[in-house]
Amino acid sequence: MLIASLVNSSALYAKAGDTFIQGQLTYTIIDDLARLVSVKEASHTIGGDIIIPSFVIYSNIKYTVDFVPSNSFVGLQNLHSVTFQSKNIKILTGCFRDCPNLGSVTFQEDGEYSIGRGSFQDNPSMVGISLSPHLGNVNATVFPHLVNITENVFAGTGFKSVLLPTSLSSISQMAFSKCSNLKYVRIPNSVTAISKQVFWQCPSIEHVTLPSLLSAIGSLSFNCCSELTLPNIDVNNLDYLSNTAIIYLGSGLPSVSSSFSLVST
């Protein structure tokens, strides 16, 4: 009788690999001892405004939402906005790409987020990322603790301006490529390297500010930016010069060029 009672009791406890659905989201227990879960779409028809919580309750046990698996929300036609309540969640590769009506993403807490390659790629309606609810739907990307922006992470989004944090040191390949509405880019002094094709095919860019410590600009970083003439380069930058000094455009001439690219002097 006692043995039977223990068996029945143990069946009540969830284990690693178990899944459960709450609302529009499916959670998978990844560590039953640490009480961690991952989160993904419950079905490909979910939409509207979804909230990814910092924790969930299942079978009277509180689980921390640890990460969003790769490609978890790809191609959702009816997704309008995503709000992250956790300040330490990890967003893996390609999670929210190809969601044509995803307009905004909000991070409610000031935390150290991990954002994988191409996480928000090819979302033409996406005009901004907000750090807290009172900021609303801002037309800029602002992450206070980012060190590196990963490959393709915001490619093809609808951003109009990019204001990057002073924690940033590098920007990876094609991070903001094909952002057709992007007009203004300010890169902070902390950035020392820009990889290739970072702002490739951004035809609306009119103004770019490059910092004093920038020493490496990858090939075709500003290729096919037809509205961009001369960037504003810090006068203390010893590697790249502008205005009264020397600047090299794609054609080697100091005029508007659709193949704009910088080379080291």
Beta strands, then each sheet from edge to edge (+ up, - down):
strand 1: 19-22
strand 2: 25-31
strand 3: 36-41
strand 4: 47-52
strand 5: 55-58
strand 6: 61-68
strand 7: 78-84
strand 8: 90-91
strand 9: 104-107
strand 10: 114-115
strand 11: 128-130
strand 12: 148-149
strand 13: 161-163
strand 14: 170-171
strand 15: 184-186
strand 16: 193-194
strand 17: 207-210
strand 18: 216-217
strand 19: 232-233
sheet 1: 1+ 2- 3+ 6+ 5-
sheet 2: 1+ 2- 3+ 6+ 8+ 10+
sheet 3: 4+ 7+ 9+ 11+
sheet 4: 12+ 14+ 16+ 18+
sheet 5: 13+ 15+ 17+ 19+
end
